[in-house]
């Protein structure tokens, strides 16, 4: 296996020179190396020894940058994406972790001057999607450690693999800029190849007696079927599912490191929900005859990567969710074995909207799996003491709200196991026994759920008040009503464009010049007349009825009061105007 040379260490600070005919990226962190030139005419790249001479005809703009995200080629031009602002948000196994605060796109599109008018229009539409891409949330990176790998997988890397550039070590599933790095990879520009992860990174420290406990929570979003809530559902024919997220909870104290990994992901069937202005569009199951094969591929992939699998299904037994639940359960019967289990837990039926403590019923059903499959543990000498042998895969419909409440419960139970093992907790001691610890842990998981939800649905998670405070609140229920209505607006009027931008960045849509040079079809129908004022009026109307319902004493569910009838109507207008 090829070893990494010292020169392959990533540049941590750079200077971008904007010449009229080229961009030049110059390392400024003191590392020995070379500069990078990108032509503004055709996007071609080449290493150069130093920044070109400046003259009156070549007066450059200069700005500081902190990483090259990649290069994307459209119809006639190429576009350079760089990190212009960063924020240090903590450390992963002792190495600094940064969050992308600002990302900017620099066009290499001078060749457009000599292209047909129609092609210029098409290029403008595609490049407009990159402006959406600049606002991508939840991007993280490190110059020193591969954050796409869990602590256990990092520990399992061989010595030669650890010497490779970070992009070579990375798990392709969680490398957000995988497609955009391809041109730079082909040119062997390792010091500029910065792996970027989309997800979440949160941590806190707390004292238990004389011991300082450091807890970190990381979310890694998969790029295989990435997208927005209503526009990416279910699985593809290869078994890759929407909103697949690996969540790793790490605790460090007195030299020990313990890690516990969970995953979430959409129900692995071929299904979708076509956006049609209904609050809950109808669930559409596609090619049911392929369901067993798709589920089998998905579970096989999980087994290869994580070992034993426990699939926890939280969806309802009735309605559209019930159909998906039935088909998923039937398909799972073909793969259930000693290494694979399936458990259905009707979250809404058992827990309702306020009694989330009843999740203990679910925990009693799966405790044996958790005890048997353990967690990863290194002692104070860095020696491997325990390994995690399996993973809990949790899903609801969106894999956001019910899923996050459930995963936070499992994370809490596992952290208590680990602290007892390390002698910090007594046999009957819990996180709840320490108010400061308990509060910080709740906030950790609430922020985690909000981050994942914002990336998939556009709003913070519902039911977040239970995760954050341990119980439901009037304010939390009102906030859920508002967020649910905002999801409706975003799903119908904004997420289509966002989905196009995601597909472009991830290489799921390859730009090519059509033979007849016909520009993309203009949006029509409701998309053409949709406007924020109209949608906002509908949202505020729904919110008003939610508040009025609460005043009548119907506390338990704003969402049911405000929106339950919405999915049964032909569209949102008929629902609101029935009053």
C-alpha positions in Angstrom: 0.0 0.0 0.0 1.3 3.4 -1.0 2.8 5.5 1.9 2.1 9.1 2.4 5.0 11.5 2.1 5.4 14.4 4.5 4.4 16.8 1.8 1.0 15.3 1.7 0.0 16.9 5.0 -3.0 19.1 4.4 -2.5 22.9 4.1 -4.4 24.6 7.0 -4.3 28.2 5.7 -4.0 29.5 2.2 -4.3 32.7 0.2 -6.5 32.9 -2.9 -5.2 35.2 -5.6 -7.8 36.3 -8.2 -6.0 37.2 -11.4 -8.0 38.1 -14.5 -7.2 34.8 -16.2 -6.6 32.4 -13.3 -7.0 31.7 -9.6 -3.9 30.8 -7.7 -4.0 29.1 -4.3 -0.9 29.7 -2.2 -0.2 27.9 1.1 0.5 30.3 4.0 0.8 28.0 7.0 4.5 27.6 6.7 4.2 24.1 5.1 6.7 23.4 2.3 5.0 22.7 -1.0 3.6 24.2 -4.2 0.9 26.6 -5.3 -2.1 25.6 -7.4 -3.3 27.4 -10.5 -6.8 27.1 -11.9 -7.6 28.6 -15.3 -10.6 30.9 -15.3 -11.1 30.0 -19.0 -11.5 26.2 -19.0 -11.0 25.2 -15.3 -7.8 23.4 -16.0 -5.5 23.0 -13.0 -1.8 22.6 -12.6 0.8 22.9 -9.7 3.2 25.9 -9.9 6.2 26.8 -7.8 5.2 30.3 -6.9 2.6 33.0 -7.3 2.9 34.7 -10.8 4.3 38.2 -11.0 1.7 41.0 -10.6 1.6 43.8 -13.1 -0.7 46.8 -13.9 -2.6 44.5 -16.2 -2.7 41.6 -13.7 -3.8 43.2 -10.4 -5.2 40.4 -8.3 -7.8 40.4 -5.5 -6.4 38.5 -2.5 -8.4 36.7 0.3 -7.6 34.1 3.0 -9.2 30.6 2.6 -9.0 27.6 4.8 -9.6 24.7 2.5 -10.5 23.6 -1.1 -13.8 21.8 -1.2 -13.6 20.8 -4.8 -14.1 21.7 -8.4 -17.4 21.2 -10.3 -17.7 21.2 -14.1 -21.0 22.3 -15.7 -21.8 22.9 -19.3 -19.2 25.3 -20.4 -17.5 26.5 -17.2 -16.0 25.0 -14.0 -16.6 26.3 -10.5 -14.2 26.3 -7.6 -15.6 25.8 -4.1 -13.5 27.0 -1.2 -13.9 27.5 2.6 -13.7 31.2 3.4 -14.5 31.1 7.1 -14.2 28.3 9.7 -14.9 27.8 13.4 -13.2 25.4 15.8 -16.0 23.5 17.5 -14.0 21.0 19.6 -11.8 18.0 19.2 -12.1 14.4 18.0 -9.8 12.0 19.8 -7.4 14.9 20.6 -7.5 16.6 17.1 -9.2 19.9 16.4 -12.5 19.8 14.5 -13.7 22.8 12.4 -17.1 23.8 11.1 -17.5 25.5 7.8 -18.9 29.0 8.6 -18.8 30.3 5.1 -18.2 28.6 1.7 -17.9 30.5 -1.6 -18.1 29.5 -5.3 -15.6 31.1 -7.8 -16.6 30.6 -11.5 -14.1 29.6 -14.2 -16.5 30.5 -16.9 -14.7 32.9 -19.3 -15.3 30.4 -22.1 -19.0 31.3 -21.9 -18.3 34.5 -23.9 -18.1 32.4 -27.1 -21.0 30.0 -26.4 -24.6 30.2 -27.9 -27.2 32.2 -26.0 -29.3 29.1 -25.1 -26.2 27.5 -23.5 -25.5 30.6 -21.5 -29.1 30.5 -20.2 -28.7 26.9 -19.2 -25.3 27.6 -17.6 -26.9 30.4 -15.6 -29.6 28.0 -14.3 -27.1 25.4 -13.2 -24.7 27.9 -11.7 -27.7 29.4 -9.8 -28.0 26.0 -8.0 -24.4 26.5 -6.7 -25.6 29.7 -4.9 -28.0 27.4 -3.0 -25.1 25.0 -2.4 -23.1 27.8 -0.7 -25.7 27.8 2.1 -25.2 24.0 2.9 -25.4 23.5 6.6 -23.6 21.2 9.0 -20.2 20.8 7.2 -17.2 19.7 9.3 -13.6 18.9 8.7 -10.2 18.2 10.3 -6.7 18.6 8.9 -5.3 15.9 11.2 -7.8 13.1 11.7 -10.3 11.2 9.6 -13.7 12.2 11.0 -15.6 10.0 8.5 -14.5 6.9 10.5 -15.7 5.9 14.0 -13.2 5.5 16.8 -13.3 1.7 16.4 -12.7 1.8 12.6 -9.9 4.3 13.1 -8.3 2.0 15.6 -8.6 -0.9 13.2 -6.7 0.9 10.4 -3.3 -0.6 9.7 -0.1 1.4 10.2 0.3 1.9 6.5 -3.3 3.0 6.0 -2.8 5.6 8.8 0.0 7.2 6.7 -2.2 7.7 3.7 -3.7 11.1 2.9 -7.0 11.6 4.8 -9.1 11.4 1.6 -7.6 7.9 1.0 -8.6 6.8 4.5 -12.1 8.2 4.3 -15.3 6.2 4.1 -16.8 7.2 0.7 -20.3 7.1 2.2 -19.6 10.0 4.5 -17.3 12.0 2.3 -19.7 14.9 1.4 -17.4 16.4 -1.3 -16.4 13.0 -2.8 -17.6 13.9 -6.3 -16.1 17.4 -6.3 -12.7 16.1 -5.3 -12.4 13.8 -8.3 -10.6 16.3 -10.6 -8.1 17.2 -7.9 -7.5 13.5 -7.1 -6.8 12.8 -10.7 -4.2 15.6 -10.6 -2.5 14.1 -7.5 -2.9 17.3 -5.4 -3.1 15.6 -2.0 -2.1 18.6 0.2 -5.3 20.4 -1.1 -7.7 17.4 -0.8 -9.7 18.2 2.2 -12.3 15.6 3.2 -15.6 17.3 4.3 -18.3 15.6 6.4 -21.9 16.7 6.6 -23.7 16.0 9.8 -23.3 17.2 13.4 -20.6 17.6 16.0 -21.5 18.5 19.6 -19.7 17.9 22.9 -19.5 18.9 26.6 -17.4 18.3 29.7 -18.8 17.7 33.2 -17.3 16.8 36.6 -18.3 13.7 38.6 -16.4 14.0 41.8 -12.8 14.5 40.9 -13.2 13.0 37.4 -13.8 15.1 34.3 -16.0 13.3 31.7 -15.9 14.5 28.1 -18.8 13.4 25.9 -18.9 13.9 22.2 -21.7 13.2 19.7 -21.1 13.0 16.0 -23.5 12.5 13.1 -22.3 11.4 9.7 -24.7 11.7 6.8 -24.5 9.3 4.0 -24.2 10.7 0.4 -25.6 7.7 -1.5 -29.2 8.8 -1.4 -29.0 12.2 0.1 -31.6 14.9 -0.2 -34.6 16.7 1.3 -37.5 15.2 3.2 -40.3 14.7 0.7 -38.0 14.5 -2.3 -35.8 11.6 -1.1 -37.7 8.7 0.5 -37.1 5.0 1.0 -34.4 3.1 -0.8 -32.9 2.7 -4.3 -32.6 -0.6 -6.0 -29.2 -1.1 -4.4 -30.5 -0.8 -0.9 -29.1 2.6 -0.1 -31.7 4.6 1.9 -32.6 8.2 2.4 -31.5 10.1 5.5 -29.0 7.4 6.5 -27.0 8.8 9.4 -24.3 7.1 11.5 -24.3 8.5 15.1 -21.3 8.0 17.3 -21.3 8.8 21.0 -17.8 9.0 22.5 -16.9 9.4 26.2 -13.3 10.1 27.3 -12.0 10.1 30.9 -8.8 9.3 32.8 -7.2 8.2 29.5 -10.0 5.8 28.6 -12.0 6.1 25.4 -15.4 4.5 24.9 -17.5 4.7 21.7 -21.1 3.6 20.8 -22.4 3.7 17.3 -26.1 3.7 16.1 -27.6 4.3 12.7 -30.8 5.6 11.3 -32.3 5.5 7.8 -35.5 5.5 5.8 -37.6 2.3 5.5 -35.6 0.2 3.0 -38.4 -0.3 0.5 -39.0 1.4 -2.9 -41.4 4.1 -1.8 -42.0 7.8 -2.1 -44.4 10.7 -1.4 -45.2 12.9 -4.3 -45.4 16.6 -3.3 -48.9 17.7 -4.1 -49.8 20.4 -1.6 -51.3 17.9 0.8 -49.8 18.1 4.3 -49.3 14.3 4.2 -49.0 13.2 0.6 -50.0 9.6 0.0 -47.3 6.9 0.5 -46.6 5.3 -2.9 -45.0 1.8 -2.8 -43.2 1.0 -6.0 -42.3 -2.5 -7.4 -43.3 -4.5 -4.4 -42.0 -7.6 -5.9 -38.4 -6.2 -5.4 -39.0 -5.5 -1.7 -37.3 -8.6 -0.3 -34.2 -8.2 -2.5 -33.9 -4.5 -1.6 -34.2 -5.1 2.1 -31.7 -8.0 1.8 -29.2 -5.8 0.1 -29.6 -3.1 2.7 -29.2 -5.4 5.7 -26.3 -7.2 4.0 -24.5 -3.9 3.7 -25.1 -3.1 7.3 -23.8 -6.5 8.4 -20.6 -6.0 6.4 -20.0 -2.6 8.0 -21.3 -3.1 11.6 -21.8 -6.8 12.3 -25.1 -7.9 13.9 -28.1 -5.8 13.2 -31.2 -5.0 15.2 -33.8 -3.1 13.2 -36.2 -1.0 15.4 -39.2 0.2 13.5 -41.2 3.0 15.2 -43.9 3.7 12.6 -47.7 3.4 13.2 -49.6 0.2 12.6 -52.5 2.0 10.9 -52.9 4.2 7.8 -50.3 4.8 5.2 -47.5 4.2 7.7 -49.2 0.9 8.5 -48.9 -0.3 4.9 -45.1 0.5 5.0 -44.8 -1.2 8.4 -46.5 -4.3 7.1 -44.4 -4.6 4.0 -41.1 -3.8 5.9 -41.9 -6.4 8.5 -42.8 -9.1 5.9 -39.6 -8.4 4.0 -37.5 -8.6 7.1 -38.8 -12.1 7.8 -36.6 -13.2 4.8 -33.4 -11.9 6.5 -34.1 -12.4 10.2 -31.5 -14.8 11.7 -29.2 -15.2 14.7 -27.4 -12.1 13.5 -30.4 -10.0 12.4 -33.4 -9.1 14.5 -36.5 -7.0 13.7 -38.6 -5.2 16.4 -41.7 -3.1 15.8 -42.6 -0.6 18.4 -45.6 1.6 17.6 -44.3 4.8 19.1 -47.4 6.9 18.9 -49.7 4.2 20.1 -47.6 3.3 23.1 -46.1 6.7 24.0 -48.8 9.0 22.7 -47.6 12.6 22.6 -46.4 13.1 26.1 -45.5 9.7 27.7 -42.1 9.1 26.2 -41.0 7.4 29.4 -42.8 4.4 28.0 -39.8 3.8 25.8 -38.6 1.7 28.7 -41.0 -1.0 27.2 -38.9 -1.0 24.0 -35.7 -1.0 26.0 -36.7 -4.1 27.9 -37.2 -5.9 24.5 -33.8 -5.0 23.2 -31.6 -4.9 26.3 -30.1 -8.3 25.6 -28.9 -7.2 22.1 -27.2 -4.2 23.6 -25.5 -6.2 26.3 -24.4 -8.9 23.9 -23.0 -6.6 21.2 -21.3 -4.2 23.6 -19.4 -1.0 22.7 -15.8 0.0 21.8 -13.4 0.6 24.6 -9.7 1.6 24.9 -7.9 1.6 28.2 -5.5 4.2 29.5 -2.7 2.6 27.5 -4.6 2.8 24.2 -5.2 -0.9 24.2 -8.4 -2.4 22.8 -10.5 -3.9 25.6 -14.0 -4.1 24.1 -15.3 -4.0 20.5 -18.8 -3.2 19.3 -20.2 -6.3 17.5 -23.5 -5.0 16.2 -25.6 -1.9 15.6 -29.2 -0.8 16.3 -30.8 0.6 13.2 -33.7 2.9 14.1 -36.4 4.3 11.8 -39.7 6.1 11.8 -41.1 7.8 8.7 -38.7 10.7 8.5 -36.1 9.2 10.8 -36.0 12.5 12.7 -38.3 13.0 15.6 -39.3 9.6 17.0 -36.0 8.3 16.0 -34.0 10.9 17.9 -36.0 10.5 21.1 -35.3 6.7 20.9 -31.6 7.0 20.0 -31.1 9.4 22.9 -32.6 6.9 25.3 -30.2 4.2 24.0 -27.3 6.6 24.1 -28.1 7.4 27.8 -28.4 3.7 28.7 -25.1 2.8 27.0 -23.2 5.7 28.6 -24.4 4.6 32.0 -23.1 1.1 31.2 -19.7 2.5 30.2 -19.4 4.7 33.3 -20.2 1.8 35.6 -17.5 -0.3 33.8 -15.0 2.5 34.3 -15.8 2.8 38.0 -17.3 6.3 37.8 -20.9 5.1 38.6 -22.1 2.8 41.2 -24.4 -0.1 40.3 -27.6 1.9 40.7 -26.2 5.3 39.8 -27.6 7.0 36.6 -27.0 10.2 34.7 -30.2 11.5 36.2 -28.5 11.4 39.6 -26.3 14.3 38.5 -28.4 17.3 37.5 -25.6 19.2 35.6 -24.6 16.0 33.8 -28.2 15.2 33.0 -29.0 18.7 31.6 -25.8 18.7 29.4 -26.6 15.3 28.1 -30.2 16.3 27.1 -29.0 19.4 25.4 -26.3 17.4 23.5 -28.9 15.0 22.0 -31.5 17.8 21.4 -28.9 19.8 19.4 -27.9 16.6 17.6 -31.5 16.0 16.5 -32.0 19.6 15.5 -28.9 19.5 13.2 -30.0 16.3 11.4 -33.6 17.6 11.1 -32.5 20.9 9.6 -30.4 19.2 6.9 -33.3 16.9 5.9 -36.5 18.8 6.6 -35.4 22.4 6.9 -36.6 22.8 10.5 -35.4 21.7 14.0 -36.7 18.3 15.2 -40.2 17.9 16.6 -40.5 16.4 20.1 -37.2 18.1 20.9 -38.5 19.5 24.1 -38.7 16.0 25.6 -35.1 15.3 24.6 -34.0 18.8 25.9 -36.0 18.9 29.1 -37.1 15.4 29.8 -40.8 16.2 29.4 -43.2 17.9 27.0 -44.0 21.6 27.4 -46.6 24.0 26.1 -43.9 26.0 24.4 -42.5 22.8 22.9 -45.9 21.8 21.5 -46.4 25.2 20.0 -43.0 25.1 18.5 -43.7 21.7 17.0 -46.9 23.1 15.4 -44.9 26.0 13.9 -42.1 23.7 12.7 -44.5 21.2 11.1 -46.2 24.0 9.2 -42.8 25.4 8.1 -41.9 21.9 6.9 -45.0 21.9 4.8 -44.0 25.2 3.2 -40.4 24.2 2.5 -41.4 20.8 1.1 -43.8 22.3 -1.4 -42.1 25.6 -2.3 -38.3 25.4 -1.6 -37.0 21.8 -1.4 -37.3 21.0 -5.1 -34.6 23.5 -5.9 -32.5 22.5 -2.9 -32.7 18.9 -4.1 -31.5 19.8 -7.5 -28.5 21.6 -5.9 -27.7 18.5 -3.8 -27.9 16.2 -6.8 -25.6 18.5 -8.7 -23.0 18.6 -5.9 -23.1 14.9 -5.3 -22.8 13.9 -8.9 -26.2 12.3 -9.0 -27.1 14.5 -11.9 -24.4 14.8 -14.6 -24.5 18.0 -16.6 -24.3 17.5 -20.4 -25.1 19.6 -23.4 -28.3 18.4 -25.1 -28.2 18.0 -28.9 -31.0 20.5 -29.6 -29.7 22.9 -27.0 -33.3 23.1 -25.5 -33.1 24.9 -22.2 -34.6 23.1 -19.1 -38.4 23.3 -19.0 -39.7 26.3 -17.1 -41.6 25.6 -13.9 -45.3 25.7 -14.3 -48.5 25.0 -12.3 -48.4 25.7 -8.6 -44.6 26.2 -8.6 -45.0 29.1 -11.0 -47.5 31.0 -8.9 -46.3 29.9 -5.4 -45.1 32.8 -3.4 -43.9 33.3 0.1 -46.7 35.7 1.1 -49.4 33.2 0.1 -47.7 30.3 1.8 -47.0 32.4 4.9 -50.7 33.4 5.1 -51.6 29.7 5.1 -49.0 28.9 7.7 -50.2 31.7 10.0 -53.8 30.6 9.6 -52.9 27.1 10.7 -50.9 28.4 13.6 -53.8 30.5 14.7 -56.1 27.5 14.9 -53.4 25.6 16.8 -53.3 28.3 19.5 -57.1 28.4 19.6 -57.2 24.6 20.0 -54.8 24.8 22.9 -57.0 27.4 24.6 -59.9 25.0 24.4 -57.8 22.6 26.5 -56.7 20.2 23.8 -53.1 20.3 25.1 -51.8 16.9 24.1 -51.2 17.4 20.4 -51.1 20.6 18.5 -50.2 18.6 15.4 -53.3 16.5 15.6 -55.6 19.5 16.2 -54.1 21.7 13.6 -53.1 19.2 10.9 -54.9 15.8 11.3 -57.6 16.6 8.8 -55.2 18.2 6.4 -53.8 15.0 5.0 -57.4 13.8 4.3 -58.3 16.8 2.1 -57.5 17.3 -1.5 -55.1 20.1 -0.7 -54.3 22.6 2.0 -56.6 25.3 0.6 -59.7 23.2 1.0 -58.7 22.4 4.5 -58.2 26.0 5.6 -61.2 27.3 3.8 -63.6 24.8 5.4 -63.6 27.1 8.5 
